[in-house]
Amino acid sequence: MYQREDVLLVDGYNMIGDWPELAILKNGKLEDARDRLLDMLSDYQSYAGLIVIVVFDAFRVPGAGAEYRHKKKMQVVYTRERETADECIERLVGEWTSVRRNIYVATSDQVEQHVAFGRGALRLSARELRIEVRQSKNEIQTAIQKDSRMKKNPLGGVLPEDIQQRLERMRRGLGEG
């Protein structure tokens, strides 16, 4: 059986403009906002098990466009010269469309949402993606806290104190006595 991985195409600058924490960073330095978005989406990708492709508009920048890997398998795409992020996302929807996967397009651009939906993608607003990213972060933190509590001493309170101390000395290589 084929492995199915859903794809999330993200209009990067649309998220930066729509997410309050990124909009604040953008006012200082756009690069900081981009980096923060990529870090947040990288964590989300790992949690959700999606292929995430973040598209940044380089419409007015001369060149052939570029594609990078950012942490694990997340892709970052800078559009080609004279190509908007919307056009790139539309092209990628066509390239990734498959019977065995869902394609999600995250943007708050209404026109782009309708075009992507018309090509078979599912729509996700910037607000909805932000909520999902924040929920996943909270769930990850809860799991880490639960795991760290479990690792501290899973036998604590179960074994008598003297036996716990003997085991701890053995663990540290200090012998049994």
mmCIF file of the C-alpha atoms, coordinates in Angstrom:
data_MODEL
# 
_entry.id   MODEL 
# 
loop_
_atom_site.group_PDB 
_atom_site.id 
_atom_site.type_symbol 
_atom_site.label_atom_id 
_atom_site.label_alt_id 
_atom_site.label_comp_id 
_atom_site.label_asym_id 
_atom_site.label_entity_id 
_atom_site.label_seq_id 
_atom_site.pdbx_PDB_ins_code 
_atom_site.Cartn_x 
_atom_site.Cartn_y 
_atom_site.Cartn_z 
_atom_site.occupancy 
_atom_site.B_iso_or_equiv 
_atom_site.pdbx_formal_charge 
_atom_site.auth_seq_id 
_atom_site.auth_comp_id 
_atom_site.auth_asym_id 
_atom_site.auth_atom_id 
_atom_site.pdbx_PDB_model_num 
ATOM 1   C CA . MET A 1 1   ? 0.000   0.000  0.000   1.00 0.00 ? 1   MET A CA 1 
ATOM 2   C CA . TYR A 1 2   ? 1.186   3.544  -0.729  1.00 0.00 ? 2   TYR A CA 1 
ATOM 3   C CA . GLN A 1 3   ? 2.256   5.893  2.015   1.00 0.00 ? 3   GLN A CA 1 
ATOM 4   C CA . ARG A 1 4   ? -0.094  8.856  2.212   1.00 0.00 ? 4   ARG A CA 1 
ATOM 5   C CA . GLU A 1 5   ? 1.203   12.228 3.322   1.00 0.00 ? 5   GLU A CA 1 
ATOM 6   C CA . ASP A 1 6   ? -0.984  15.276 3.089   1.00 0.00 ? 6   ASP A CA 1 
ATOM 7   C CA . VAL A 1 7   ? 0.541   18.515 1.839   1.00 0.00 ? 7   VAL A CA 1 
ATOM 8   C CA . LEU A 1 8   ? 0.168   21.973 3.348   1.00 0.00 ? 8   LEU A CA 1 
ATOM 9   C CA . LEU A 1 9   ? 1.048   24.866 1.027   1.00 0.00 ? 9   LEU A CA 1 
ATOM 10  C CA . VAL A 1 10  ? 1.508   28.084 3.007   1.00 0.00 ? 10  VAL A CA 1 
ATOM 11  C CA . ASP A 1 11  ? 1.522   31.621 1.635   1.00 0.00 ? 11  ASP A CA 1 
ATOM 12  C CA . GLY A 1 12  ? 4.360   32.799 3.878   1.00 0.00 ? 12  GLY A CA 1 
ATOM 13  C CA . TYR A 1 13  ? 3.930   36.556 3.676   1.00 0.00 ? 13  TYR A CA 1 
ATOM 14  C CA . ASN A 1 14  ? 0.173   36.184 4.095   1.00 0.00 ? 14  ASN A CA 1 
ATOM 15  C CA . MET A 1 15  ? 0.748   34.411 7.432   1.00 0.00 ? 15  MET A CA 1 
ATOM 16  C CA . ILE A 1 16  ? 3.301   37.034 8.498   1.00 0.00 ? 16  ILE A CA 1 
ATOM 17  C CA . GLY A 1 17  ? 0.810   39.802 7.804   1.00 0.00 ? 17  GLY A CA 1 
ATOM 18  C CA . ASP A 1 18  ? -2.043  38.001 9.540   1.00 0.00 ? 18  ASP A CA 1 
ATOM 19  C CA . TRP A 1 19  ? -0.446  36.487 12.661  1.00 0.00 ? 19  TRP A CA 1 
ATOM 20  C CA . PRO A 1 20  ? -0.045  39.249 15.280  1.00 0.00 ? 20  PRO A CA 1 
ATOM 21  C CA . GLU A 1 21  ? 3.222   37.918 16.739  1.00 0.00 ? 21  GLU A CA 1 
ATOM 22  C CA . LEU A 1 22  ? 4.775   37.806 13.262  1.00 0.00 ? 22  LEU A CA 1 
ATOM 23  C CA . ALA A 1 23  ? 3.397   41.167 12.171  1.00 0.00 ? 23  ALA A CA 1 
ATOM 24  C CA . ILE A 1 24  ? 5.187   42.755 15.141  1.00 0.00 ? 24  ILE A CA 1 
ATOM 25  C CA . LEU A 1 25  ? 8.461   41.064 14.170  1.00 0.00 ? 25  LEU A CA 1 
ATOM 26  C CA . LYS A 1 26  ? 7.992   42.161 10.551  1.00 0.00 ? 26  LYS A CA 1 
ATOM 27  C CA . ASN A 1 27  ? 7.876   45.793 11.638  1.00 0.00 ? 27  ASN A CA 1 
ATOM 28  C CA . GLY A 1 28  ? 11.375  45.373 13.079  1.00 0.00 ? 28  GLY A CA 1 
ATOM 29  C CA . LYS A 1 29  ? 12.987  43.043 10.551  1.00 0.00 ? 29  LYS A CA 1 
ATOM 30  C CA . LEU A 1 30  ? 11.172  40.957 7.942   1.00 0.00 ? 30  LEU A CA 1 
ATOM 31  C CA . GLU A 1 31  ? 13.831  38.240 8.090   1.00 0.00 ? 31  GLU A CA 1 
ATOM 32  C CA . ASP A 1 32  ? 13.085  37.681 11.807  1.00 0.00 ? 32  ASP A CA 1 
ATOM 33  C CA . ALA A 1 33  ? 9.387   37.213 11.030  1.00 0.00 ? 33  ALA A CA 1 
ATOM 34  C CA . ARG A 1 34  ? 10.205  34.727 8.242   1.00 0.00 ? 34  ARG A CA 1 
ATOM 35  C CA . ASP A 1 35  ? 12.544  32.748 10.497  1.00 0.00 ? 35  ASP A CA 1 
ATOM 36  C CA . ARG A 1 36  ? 9.989   32.615 13.309  1.00 0.00 ? 36  ARG A CA 1 
ATOM 37  C CA . LEU A 1 37  ? 7.253   31.454 10.928  1.00 0.00 ? 37  LEU A CA 1 
ATOM 38  C CA . LEU A 1 38  ? 9.507   28.716 9.567   1.00 0.00 ? 38  LEU A CA 1 
ATOM 39  C CA . ASP A 1 39  ? 10.387  27.531 13.089  1.00 0.00 ? 39  ASP A CA 1 
ATOM 40  C CA . MET A 1 40  ? 6.720   27.418 14.096  1.00 0.00 ? 40  MET A CA 1 
ATOM 41  C CA . LEU A 1 41  ? 5.712   25.549 10.942  1.00 0.00 ? 41  LEU A CA 1 
ATOM 42  C CA . SER A 1 42  ? 8.620   23.124 11.286  1.00 0.00 ? 42  SER A CA 1 
ATOM 43  C CA . ASP A 1 43  ? 7.413   22.107 14.745  1.00 0.00 ? 43  ASP A CA 1 
ATOM 44  C CA . TYR A 1 44  ? 3.855   21.880 13.449  1.00 0.00 ? 44  TYR A CA 1 
ATOM 45  C CA . GLN A 1 45  ? 4.943   19.740 10.504  1.00 0.00 ? 45  GLN A CA 1 
ATOM 46  C CA . SER A 1 46  ? 6.654   17.256 12.808  1.00 0.00 ? 46  SER A CA 1 
ATOM 47  C CA . TYR A 1 47  ? 3.588   17.081 15.020  1.00 0.00 ? 47  TYR A CA 1 
ATOM 48  C CA . ALA A 1 48  ? 0.965   16.875 12.255  1.00 0.00 ? 48  ALA A CA 1 
ATOM 49  C CA . GLY A 1 49  ? 2.884   14.571 9.912   1.00 0.00 ? 49  GLY A CA 1 
ATOM 50  C CA . LEU A 1 50  ? 2.334   16.827 6.917   1.00 0.00 ? 50  LEU A CA 1 
ATOM 51  C CA . ILE A 1 51  ? 4.602   17.828 4.084   1.00 0.00 ? 51  ILE A CA 1 
ATOM 52  C CA . VAL A 1 52  ? 4.823   21.589 4.521   1.00 0.00 ? 52  VAL A CA 1 
ATOM 53  C CA . ILE A 1 53  ? 5.831   23.890 1.675   1.00 0.00 ? 53  ILE A CA 1 
ATOM 54  C CA . VAL A 1 54  ? 6.121   27.584 2.518   1.00 0.00 ? 54  VAL A CA 1 
ATOM 55  C CA . VAL A 1 55  ? 6.009   29.938 -0.450  1.00 0.00 ? 55  VAL A CA 1 
ATOM 56  C CA . PHE A 1 56  ? 7.453   33.440 -0.288  1.00 0.00 ? 56  PHE A CA 1 
ATOM 57  C CA . ASP A 1 57  ? 6.719   35.941 -3.007  1.00 0.00 ? 57  ASP A CA 1 
ATOM 58  C CA . ALA A 1 58  ? 9.826   37.173 -4.809  1.00 0.00 ? 58  ALA A CA 1 
ATOM 59  C CA . PHE A 1 59  ? 7.828   38.763 -7.645  1.00 0.00 ? 59  PHE A CA 1 
ATOM 60  C CA . ARG A 1 60  ? 9.973   41.899 -7.846  1.00 0.00 ? 60  ARG A CA 1 
ATOM 61  C CA . VAL A 1 61  ? 13.280  40.140 -7.213  1.00 0.00 ? 61  VAL A CA 1 
ATOM 62  C CA . PRO A 1 62  ? 15.276  39.196 -10.329 1.00 0.00 ? 62  PRO A CA 1 
ATOM 63  C CA . GLY A 1 63  ? 16.328  35.588 -10.617 1.00 0.00 ? 63  GLY A CA 1 
ATOM 64  C CA . ALA A 1 64  ? 15.120  32.092 -11.251 1.00 0.00 ? 64  ALA A CA 1 
ATOM 65  C CA . GLY A 1 65  ? 13.575  31.481 -7.834  1.00 0.00 ? 65  GLY A CA 1 
ATOM 66  C CA . ALA A 1 66  ? 14.931  29.141 -5.240  1.00 0.00 ? 66  ALA A CA 1 
ATOM 67  C CA . GLU A 1 67  ? 13.937  26.201 -3.110  1.00 0.00 ? 67  GLU A CA 1 
ATOM 68  C CA . TYR A 1 68  ? 15.458  25.294 0.226   1.00 0.00 ? 68  TYR A CA 1 
ATOM 69  C CA . ARG A 1 69  ? 15.036  22.700 2.913   1.00 0.00 ? 69  ARG A CA 1 
ATOM 70  C CA . HIS A 1 70  ? 14.377  24.046 6.382   1.00 0.00 ? 70  HIS A CA 1 
ATOM 71  C CA . LYS A 1 71  ? 14.715  21.533 9.209   1.00 0.00 ? 71  LYS A CA 1 
ATOM 72  C CA . LYS A 1 72  ? 13.826  17.995 8.274   1.00 0.00 ? 72  LYS A CA 1 
ATOM 73  C CA . LYS A 1 73  ? 11.671  17.871 5.173   1.00 0.00 ? 73  LYS A CA 1 
ATOM 74  C CA . MET A 1 74  ? 9.954   21.266 5.180   1.00 0.00 ? 74  MET A CA 1 
ATOM 75  C CA . GLN A 1 75  ? 10.447  23.089 1.901   1.00 0.00 ? 75  GLN A CA 1 
ATOM 76  C CA . VAL A 1 76  ? 10.807  26.828 1.484   1.00 0.00 ? 76  VAL A CA 1 
ATOM 77  C CA . VAL A 1 77  ? 10.168  28.222 -1.972  1.00 0.00 ? 77  VAL A CA 1 
ATOM 78  C CA . TYR A 1 78  ? 10.964  31.721 -3.200  1.00 0.00 ? 78  TYR A CA 1 
ATOM 79  C CA . THR A 1 79  ? 8.996   32.322 -6.369  1.00 0.00 ? 79  THR A CA 1 
ATOM 80  C CA . ARG A 1 80  ? 10.567  32.909 -9.746  1.00 0.00 ? 80  ARG A CA 1 
ATOM 81  C CA . GLU A 1 81  ? 10.965  36.349 -11.203 1.00 0.00 ? 81  GLU A CA 1 
ATOM 82  C CA . ARG A 1 82  ? 7.554   37.651 -12.321 1.00 0.00 ? 82  ARG A CA 1 
ATOM 83  C CA . GLU A 1 83  ? 5.750   34.863 -10.467 1.00 0.00 ? 83  GLU A CA 1 
ATOM 84  C CA . THR A 1 84  ? 3.545   35.695 -7.503  1.00 0.00 ? 84  THR A CA 1 
ATOM 85  C CA . ALA A 1 85  ? 3.162   33.433 -4.484  1.00 0.00 ? 85  ALA A CA 1 
ATOM 86  C CA . ASP A 1 86  ? -0.433  32.797 -5.577  1.00 0.00 ? 86  ASP A CA 1 
ATOM 87  C CA . GLU A 1 87  ? 0.697   31.617 -9.021  1.00 0.00 ? 87  GLU A CA 1 
ATOM 88  C CA . CYS A 1 88  ? 3.351   29.412 -7.473  1.00 0.00 ? 88  CYS A CA 1 
ATOM 89  C CA . ILE A 1 89  ? 0.864   27.877 -5.040  1.00 0.00 ? 89  ILE A CA 1 
ATOM 90  C CA . GLU A 1 90  ? -1.562  27.203 -7.888  1.00 0.00 ? 90  GLU A CA 1 
ATOM 91  C CA . ARG A 1 91  ? 1.239   25.478 -9.829  1.00 0.00 ? 91  ARG A CA 1 
ATOM 92  C CA . LEU A 1 92  ? 2.217   23.412 -6.771  1.00 0.00 ? 92  LEU A CA 1 
ATOM 93  C CA . VAL A 1 93  ? -1.384  22.341 -6.170  1.00 0.00 ? 93  VAL A CA 1 
ATOM 94  C CA . GLY A 1 94  ? -1.353  20.869 -9.672  1.00 0.00 ? 94  GLY A CA 1 
ATOM 95  C CA . GLU A 1 95  ? 1.999   19.142 -9.098  1.00 0.00 ? 95  GLU A CA 1 
ATOM 96  C CA . TRP A 1 96  ? 1.002   17.611 -5.741  1.00 0.00 ? 96  TRP A CA 1 
ATOM 97  C CA . THR A 1 97  ? -2.563  16.614 -6.583  1.00 0.00 ? 97  THR A CA 1 
ATOM 98  C CA . SER A 1 98  ? -3.081  12.919 -6.073  1.00 0.00 ? 98  SER A CA 1 
ATOM 99  C CA . VAL A 1 99  ? -5.915  10.584 -5.194  1.00 0.00 ? 99  VAL A CA 1 
ATOM 100 C CA . ARG A 1 100 ? -3.980  9.409  -2.156  1.00 0.00 ? 100 ARG A CA 1 
ATOM 101 C CA . ARG A 1 101 ? -3.358  12.738 -0.442  1.00 0.00 ? 101 ARG A CA 1 
ATOM 102 C CA . ASN A 1 102 ? -5.080  15.934 0.543   1.00 0.00 ? 102 ASN A CA 1 
ATOM 103 C CA . ILE A 1 103 ? -3.641  19.298 -0.424  1.00 0.00 ? 103 ILE A CA 1 
ATOM 104 C CA . TYR A 1 104 ? -4.308  22.202 1.943   1.00 0.00 ? 104 TYR A CA 1 
ATOM 105 C CA . VAL A 1 105 ? -3.651  25.812 1.011   1.00 0.00 ? 105 VAL A CA 1 
ATOM 106 C CA . ALA A 1 106 ? -3.181  28.217 3.899   1.00 0.00 ? 106 ALA A CA 1 
ATOM 107 C CA . THR A 1 107 ? -3.949  31.787 2.919   1.00 0.00 ? 107 THR A CA 1 
ATOM 108 C CA . SER A 1 108 ? -6.478  34.433 3.859   1.00 0.00 ? 108 SER A CA 1 
ATOM 109 C CA . ASP A 1 109 ? -6.580  35.713 0.288   1.00 0.00 ? 109 ASP A CA 1 
ATOM 110 C CA . GLN A 1 110 ? -10.194 34.945 -0.690  1.00 0.00 ? 110 GLN A CA 1 
ATOM 111 C CA . VAL A 1 111 ? -9.489  34.808 -4.422  1.00 0.00 ? 111 VAL A CA 1 
ATOM 112 C CA . GLU A 1 112 ? -6.568  32.418 -3.901  1.00 0.00 ? 112 GLU A CA 1 
ATOM 113 C CA . GLN A 1 113 ? -8.711  30.230 -1.641  1.00 0.00 ? 113 GLN A CA 1 
ATOM 114 C CA . HIS A 1 114 ? -11.352 29.911 -4.362  1.00 0.00 ? 114 HIS A CA 1 
ATOM 115 C CA . VAL A 1 115 ? -8.796  29.191 -7.107  1.00 0.00 ? 115 VAL A CA 1 
ATOM 116 C CA . ALA A 1 116 ? -7.048  26.557 -4.963  1.00 0.00 ? 116 ALA A CA 1 
ATOM 117 C CA . PHE A 1 117 ? -10.383 24.985 -4.042  1.00 0.00 ? 117 PHE A CA 1 
ATOM 118 C CA . GLY A 1 118 ? -11.324 24.894 -7.728  1.00 0.00 ? 118 GLY A CA 1 
ATOM 119 C CA . ARG A 1 119 ? -8.133  22.940 -8.415  1.00 0.00 ? 119 ARG A CA 1 
ATOM 120 C CA . GLY A 1 120 ? -8.944  20.348 -5.764  1.00 0.00 ? 120 GLY A CA 1 
ATOM 121 C CA . ALA A 1 121 ? -7.172  21.770 -2.711  1.00 0.00 ? 121 ALA A CA 1 
ATOM 122 C CA . LEU A 1 122 ? -8.743  22.347 0.677   1.00 0.00 ? 122 LEU A CA 1 
ATOM 123 C CA . ARG A 1 123 ? -8.757  25.857 2.113   1.00 0.00 ? 123 ARG A CA 1 
ATOM 124 C CA . LEU A 1 124 ? -7.283  26.917 5.425   1.00 0.00 ? 124 LEU A CA 1 
ATOM 125 C CA . SER A 1 125 ? -7.299  30.540 6.552   1.00 0.00 ? 125 SER A CA 1 
ATOM 126 C CA . ALA A 1 126 ? -4.312  32.149 8.258   1.00 0.00 ? 126 ALA A CA 1 
ATOM 127 C CA . ARG A 1 127 ? -6.372  32.310 11.460  1.00 0.00 ? 127 ARG A CA 1 
ATOM 128 C CA . GLU A 1 128 ? -7.253  28.599 11.302  1.00 0.00 ? 128 GLU A CA 1 
ATOM 129 C CA . LEU A 1 129 ? -3.633  27.598 10.711  1.00 0.00 ? 129 LEU A CA 1 
ATOM 130 C CA . ARG A 1 130 ? -2.484  29.799 13.595  1.00 0.00 ? 130 ARG A CA 1 
ATOM 131 C CA . ILE A 1 131 ? -4.984  28.088 15.902  1.00 0.00 ? 131 ILE A CA 1 
ATOM 132 C CA . GLU A 1 132 ? -3.773  24.637 14.778  1.00 0.00 ? 132 GLU A CA 1 
ATOM 133 C CA . VAL A 1 133 ? -0.106  25.601 15.204  1.00 0.00 ? 133 VAL A CA 1 
ATOM 134 C CA . ARG A 1 134 ? -0.757  26.963 18.707  1.00 0.00 ? 134 ARG A CA 1 
ATOM 135 C CA . GLN A 1 135 ? -2.781  23.889 19.733  1.00 0.00 ? 135 GLN A CA 1 
ATOM 136 C CA . SER A 1 136 ? -0.063  21.561 18.506  1.00 0.00 ? 136 SER A CA 1 
ATOM 137 C CA . LYS A 1 137 ? 2.549   23.550 20.452  1.00 0.00 ? 137 LYS A CA 1 
ATOM 138 C CA . ASN A 1 138 ? 0.450   23.247 23.624  1.00 0.00 ? 138 ASN A CA 1 
ATOM 139 C CA . GLU A 1 139 ? -0.026  19.508 23.093  1.00 0.00 ? 139 GLU A CA 1 
ATOM 140 C CA . ILE A 1 140 ? 3.704   19.025 22.508  1.00 0.00 ? 140 ILE A CA 1 
ATOM 141 C CA . GLN A 1 141 ? 4.556   20.958 25.692  1.00 0.00 ? 141 GLN A CA 1 
ATOM 142 C CA . THR A 1 142 ? 2.007   18.954 27.696  1.00 0.00 ? 142 THR A CA 1 
ATOM 143 C CA . ALA A 1 143 ? 3.454   15.671 26.414  1.00 0.00 ? 143 ALA A CA 1 
ATOM 144 C CA . ILE A 1 144 ? 7.007   16.791 27.223  1.00 0.00 ? 144 ILE A CA 1 
ATOM 145 C CA . GLN A 1 145 ? 6.022   17.834 30.742  1.00 0.00 ? 145 GLN A CA 1 
ATOM 146 C CA . LYS A 1 146 ? 4.191   14.561 31.306  1.00 0.00 ? 146 LYS A CA 1 
ATOM 147 C CA . ASP A 1 147 ? 7.166   12.607 29.961  1.00 0.00 ? 147 ASP A CA 1 
ATOM 148 C CA . SER A 1 148 ? 9.667   14.492 32.124  1.00 0.00 ? 148 SER A CA 1 
ATOM 149 C CA . ARG A 1 149 ? 7.553   13.861 35.234  1.00 0.00 ? 149 ARG A CA 1 
ATOM 150 C CA . MET A 1 150 ? 7.487   10.175 34.381  1.00 0.00 ? 150 MET A CA 1 
ATOM 151 C CA . LYS A 1 151 ? 11.254  10.044 33.852  1.00 0.00 ? 151 LYS A CA 1 
ATOM 152 C CA . LYS A 1 152 ? 12.184  11.765 37.114  1.00 0.00 ? 152 LYS A CA 1 
ATOM 153 C CA . ASN A 1 153 ? 11.605  8.639  39.137  1.00 0.00 ? 153 ASN A CA 1 
ATOM 154 C CA . PRO A 1 154 ? 8.939   6.255  37.951  1.00 0.00 ? 154 PRO A CA 1 
ATOM 155 C CA . LEU A 1 155 ? 9.542   4.088  41.032  1.00 0.00 ? 155 LEU A CA 1 
ATOM 156 C CA . GLY A 1 156 ? 9.285   6.986  43.462  1.00 0.00 ? 156 GLY A CA 1 
ATOM 157 C CA . GLY A 1 157 ? 6.700   6.233  46.117  1.00 0.00 ? 157 GLY A CA 1 
ATOM 158 C CA . VAL A 1 158 ? 6.544   2.564  45.099  1.00 0.00 ? 158 VAL A CA 1 
ATOM 159 C CA . LEU A 1 159 ? 9.820   1.266  46.530  1.00 0.00 ? 159 LEU A CA 1 
ATOM 160 C CA . PRO A 1 160 ? 11.047  1.830  50.060  1.00 0.00 ? 160 PRO A CA 1 
ATOM 161 C CA . GLU A 1 161 ? 13.480  4.755  50.388  1.00 0.00 ? 161 GLU A CA 1 
ATOM 162 C CA . ASP A 1 162 ? 16.514  2.585  51.270  1.00 0.00 ? 162 ASP A CA 1 
ATOM 163 C CA . ILE A 1 163 ? 16.075  0.459  48.141  1.00 0.00 ? 163 ILE A CA 1 
ATOM 164 C CA . GLN A 1 164 ? 15.669  3.578  45.975  1.00 0.00 ? 164 GLN A CA 1 
ATOM 165 C CA . GLN A 1 165 ? 18.937  4.931  47.410  1.00 0.00 ? 165 GLN A CA 1 
ATOM 166 C CA . ARG A 1 166 ? 20.763  1.641  46.750  1.00 0.00 ? 166 ARG A CA 1 
ATOM 167 C CA . LEU A 1 167 ? 19.501  1.581  43.168  1.00 0.00 ? 167 LEU A CA 1 
ATOM 168 C CA . GLU A 1 168 ? 20.534  5.206  42.661  1.00 0.00 ? 168 GLU A CA 1 
ATOM 169 C CA . ARG A 1 169 ? 24.059  4.450  43.917  1.00 0.00 ? 169 ARG A CA 1 
ATOM 170 C CA . MET A 1 170 ? 24.242  1.481  41.530  1.00 0.00 ? 170 MET A CA 1 
ATOM 171 C CA . ARG A 1 171 ? 23.014  3.658  38.653  1.00 0.00 ? 171 ARG A CA 1 
ATOM 172 C CA . ARG A 1 172 ? 25.769  6.166  39.360  1.00 0.00 ? 172 ARG A CA 1 
ATOM 173 C CA . GLY A 1 173 ? 28.385  3.379  39.525  1.00 0.00 ? 173 GLY A CA 1 
ATOM 174 C CA . LEU A 1 174 ? 29.044  3.856  43.217  1.00 0.00 ? 174 LEU A CA 1 
ATOM 175 C CA . GLY A 1 175 ? 28.392  0.222  44.127  1.00 0.00 ? 175 GLY A CA 1 
ATOM 176 C CA . GLU A 1 176 ? 25.582  -1.293 46.154  1.00 0.00 ? 176 GLU A CA 1 
ATOM 177 C CA . GLY A 1 177 ? 26.684  -0.289 49.640  1.00 0.00 ? 177 GLY A CA 1 
# 
